[in-house]
Amino acid sequence: MKTMTKAMVAVAGVGVLGAGVAFGPAVAGQGGWGKMAGHGGKGLQRMLRSMDADDNGELTLQELEQGQARRFDQADANGDGQVTADEMKAQRMRRIERRMERRIQRQMRRLDENRDGVVSKAEFVDAAKQRFTWADLNDDGTLTRDELPRRGKGRRGGGRY
């Protein structure tokens, strides 16, 4: 069995046993490891990148345990060796805020055409017009449902969108 496959099997096994119930998409009742694998393994890929201590592209059980221990310590705000629902919620909120900040930064880069650090009404409207033009496949000045791209499947290459 290849090392990556072994690592994924080990990770899944640990998740099922409860060690993976550490504050992320692997929390029981919120998708678990199956959800991570169900998204093309993106959750597992993120975990591999974040916990691969020697950056060799392989995740060992020891690296997983050390990574989970770090995540636990980050959530255990008062350092008592236990995580309460409030501590878990606080950690989740920090993660949500970081993700939101990254999304806002990307959106500002996309919308702020003159790079002055603010989005004017004209820039905001112009971006919507550009997206409309991009989506209007037959260039007739109207959009129909058939012209709208399917979620996650762009229909035209390039462009701002």
C-alpha positions in Angstrom: 0.0 0.0 0.0 1.4 3.4 -0.9 2.4 5.8 1.9 -0.3 8.4 1.0 -3.0 5.7 1.0 -1.7 4.3 4.3 -1.8 7.9 5.7 -5.4 8.4 4.5 -6.5 5.1 6.0 -4.7 5.9 9.2 -6.3 9.4 9.3 -9.7 8.0 8.6 -9.3 5.3 11.3 -8.2 7.9 13.9 -11.1 10.1 12.9 -13.6 7.3 13.4 -12.0 6.5 16.8 -12.5 10.0 17.9 -9.1 11.5 17.8 -10.2 13.6 14.8 -12.9 15.3 16.7 -10.8 18.3 16.9 -12.4 21.5 15.9 -12.8 21.6 12.2 -14.8 19.9 9.5 -14.0 16.6 11.2 -16.2 17.3 14.2 -18.7 14.5 14.6 -22.1 15.5 13.2 -20.7 18.1 10.9 -19.6 16.1 8.0 -16.7 14.1 9.5 -14.0 12.5 7.4 -16.4 11.3 4.8 -17.3 14.9 4.0 -13.7 15.7 3.6 -13.2 12.9 1.2 -16.5 13.7 -0.5 -15.1 17.1 -1.7 -12.4 15.5 -3.8 -10.3 15.0 -0.7 -9.7 18.8 -0.3 -10.0 18.6 3.5 -7.5 15.7 3.6 -5.2 17.7 1.3 -5.4 20.7 3.5 -4.7 18.6 6.6 -1.7 17.0 4.8 -0.3 20.4 4.0 -0.8 21.8 7.5 0.4 18.7 9.5 3.2 17.4 7.2 6.0 18.5 9.6 8.9 17.6 7.4 7.1 18.9 4.2 7.8 15.7 2.3 4.3 15.3 1.0 3.5 12.4 3.3 1.6 12.4 6.6 2.6 9.9 9.2 0.4 9.0 12.2 3.0 10.7 14.4 2.6 14.0 12.4 -1.2 13.6 12.6 -1.0 13.2 16.4 1.3 16.2 16.8 -0.9 18.3 14.5 -4.1 17.4 16.4 -2.3 18.1 19.7 -1.4 21.6 18.4 -5.0 22.2 17.3 -6.3 21.1 20.7 -3.8 23.4 22.5 -5.0 26.3 20.4 -8.6 25.7 21.3 -7.9 25.1 25.0 -7.8 28.8 25.8 -7.5 28.4 29.6 -4.9 25.6 29.3 -6.8 23.2 31.6 -6.4 20.2 29.2 -10.1 20.2 28.3 -12.0 22.0 25.6 -15.5 23.4 26.3 -18.1 24.2 23.8 -17.3 28.0 24.3 -13.6 27.4 23.6 -14.5 25.3 20.5 -16.9 28.1 19.3 -14.2 30.7 19.8 -11.7 28.8 17.7 -14.3 28.2 15.0 -15.1 31.9 15.0 -11.4 32.8 14.6 -11.2 30.4 11.6 -14.3 31.9 10.1 -13.0 35.5 10.5 -9.7 34.6 8.9 -11.5 33.0 5.9 -13.8 36.0 5.6 -10.8 38.4 5.7 -9.1 36.5 2.8 -12.3 36.5 0.8 -12.8 40.3 1.4 -9.2 40.9 0.3 -9.7 38.9 -2.9 -12.9 40.8 -3.6 -11.3 44.2 -3.0 -8.5 43.2 -5.4 -11.0 42.2 -8.0 -13.3 45.3 -7.7 -10.9 48.1 -6.9 -9.8 48.9 -10.5 -7.7 52.0 -9.7 -6.1 50.4 -6.6 -6.9 53.3 -4.3 -8.0 51.0 -1.5 -11.7 51.6 -1.8 -14.5 50.5 -4.2 -16.4 53.3 -5.7 -20.0 53.0 -6.9 -18.7 53.2 -10.5 -16.2 50.4 -9.9 -18.9 48.3 -8.2 -21.4 48.8 -11.1 -18.6 48.3 -13.7 -17.7 44.9 -12.2 -21.3 43.8 -12.4 -21.5 45.0 -16.0 -18.3 43.1 -16.9 -19.7 39.9 -15.3 -23.0 40.4 -17.2 -21.1 40.8 -20.5 -19.0 37.7 -19.7 -22.1 35.6 -19.0 -24.1 36.9 -22.1 -22.9 34.1 -24.3 -24.9 35.1 -27.4 -24.2 38.9 -26.9 -27.8 39.8 -27.2 -27.9 42.1 -24.1 -30.0 39.7 -22.0 -29.2 36.8 -19.7 -31.2 33.6 -19.6 -30.8 30.7 -17.3 -29.1 28.7 -20.0 -26.3 31.3 -20.3 -25.6 31.3 -16.6 -22.5 29.2 -15.7 -23.1 26.1 -13.6 -21.7 26.4 -10.1 -18.0 25.5 -10.2 -18.0 25.1 -13.9 -16.9 28.2 -15.8 -18.0 28.4 -19.4 -15.5 30.9 -20.7 -11.8 31.0 -20.1 -9.9 34.0 -18.7 -11.6 37.2 -17.6 -12.1 38.6 -14.2 -14.7 36.1 -13.2 
